Amino acid sequence: MTYNFDPDRWYENHRELLEERRRKGELDEAAFAAELDELDRRHAEMVRRLDGTYQLPEEKGR
């Protein structure tokens, strides 16, 4: 199975949602900053997990 997941696009989509919530007045600046910090943390954690953690075993005799 192949996954075509782009963590940077995921981040941008979620950041746009946060910015829209701020524009609508659902988040003040402090809440926006806190949500953005959490988003940054989640993105960094995701990238660490996705970055080379899965390797196919090498075939013997190659």
N, C-alpha and C positions, 0 to 999 in steps of 0.2 A: 504494500500500500504506500502511496506517495502523498505527502502533505505539501501543499503549496501555501504555507503560512508565512506571512510577512510581518514580523513583530514591529517593524517601524511603521508600517501602514496601520496596524492595530493601534499603536500609540497615537498616531496622528488623528485617527477617527475618534478615539476617546478624548483627546485633548480638545478637538473641535466641539464635542458635546459639552465639555466643561465650560468652554468659552461661550457657548450658546446659553447655557444656564446662567452664567454671569451676566450676559447681556439682558436676559429676561428678568434679572433681579432675584433669581432663585438662590444665588450664591453671592455673598459680599466678598470683598477682597481677601479677608482672612480665611474664609471658608474655601475660596478658590485656591489660595496658596496651599492650604492643607490638602485639598483634593489633588492638586498637581503634584505635591510631594509624594503622596501615596501612589499616584499613577507612575511617577518616575521610579519609585521603588519596585513596583510590580513589573515594569518594563525591564529594569536591570536584572531582576531575578529570572524573568522569562528568557532573556538573552543568554544568561549564564547556563541555563538548562538546555537551551537549543544549540548552543555553540559547540559542536563537535562531540557531544556526549554519546552519540550513537555511532558506532563504527561496525562495519561488517567484518566478520572474522576473515583473516587472510587464508587463502586456499593453500594447502600443503603442496609442495612441489613447484611453487612459482618463485 
